[in-house]
């Protein structure tokens, strides 16, 4: 999900459940994008490319929370990293 910002509790819930990548934009894209525009989001490069114009916009890198979301949430991450025992 791309947004200019997130309420702290929403951001933490995105990470804890591992369902949504909360990406904070550094620019106001709602003034740039129109309904129907196709974009490509690159999590590795922390960028959004608009297919029609070829312009690329950056967002704040996810940092350490990306690994948590990648594994499907906080409990899966804790199990995979050995923080808590895996289910028997």
DONU-256964 format. One record per residue (C-alpha): residue in one letter; x, y negated, z. Coordinates in steps of 0.5 Angstrom, whole numbers, padded with zeros to 4 digits, always signed. Each point is the difference from the previous one (the first is absolute). Example, Ala and Ser with C-alpha at 12.3 -4.5 7.8 and 13.67 -1.06 7.14 Angstrom:
DONU-256964
A+0025+0009+0016S+0002-0007-0002
//
This chain:
DONU-256964
X+0000+0000+0000X+0003-0007-0002X-0002-0006+0004X+0003-0007+0003X-0001+0003+0007X-0003+0005+0004X-0003+0000+0007X+0005+0004+0005X-0005+0005+0002X-0002+0002-0008X+0008+0000-0002X+0001+0005+0006X-0006+0004-0002X+0003+0000-0007X+0006+0003+0002X-0003+0005+0006X-0004+0003-0005X+0004+0000-0006X-0005-0001-0005X+0002-0007-0002X+0006-0004-0002X-0001-0007+0003X+0004-0004-0004X+0001-0008+0002X+0000-0004-0006X+0005-0006+0000X-0004-0004-0006X-0007-0001+0000X-0002+0005-0006X-0008-0001+0000X+0002-0007-0003X+0004+0004-0006X-0004+0006-0001X-0007+0001-0003X-0005+0005+0000X+0002+0006-0004X+0007-0002+0000X+0005+0007+0000X+0006+0000+0005X+0005+0004+0002X+0002+0001+0007X+0007+0002+0001X+0001+0002+0008X+0008+0001-0001X+0001-0007-0003X-0005-0003+0004X-0003-0003-0006X-0007-0001-0004X+0001-0001-0008X-0006-0003-0004X-0001+0005-0006X-0003-0006-0004X+0005-0005+0001X+0006+0004+0002X+0001-0004+0006X+0003+0003+0007X-0002-0003+0007X+0003+0003+0006X-0002+0002+0007X+0003+0001+0006X+0003+0007+0001X-0003+0005+0004X+0006+0002+0004X+0000+0005+0005X-0008+0001-0001X+0000+0003-0007X+0003+0007+0003X-0006+0000+0005X-0005-0001-0006X+0004+0004-0005X-0001+0006+0005X-0007-0001+0001X+0000-0004+0007X+0003+0000+0007X-0002+0007+0002X+0003+0003-0006X+0006-0004+0000X+0001+0001+0007X-0001+0008-0001X+0005+0000-0006X+0005-0004+0003X+0000+0004+0007X-0003-0005+0004X-0005+0005+0002X-0001+0007-0001X-0003+0003-0006X-0007+0003+0000X+0002+0008+0002
//
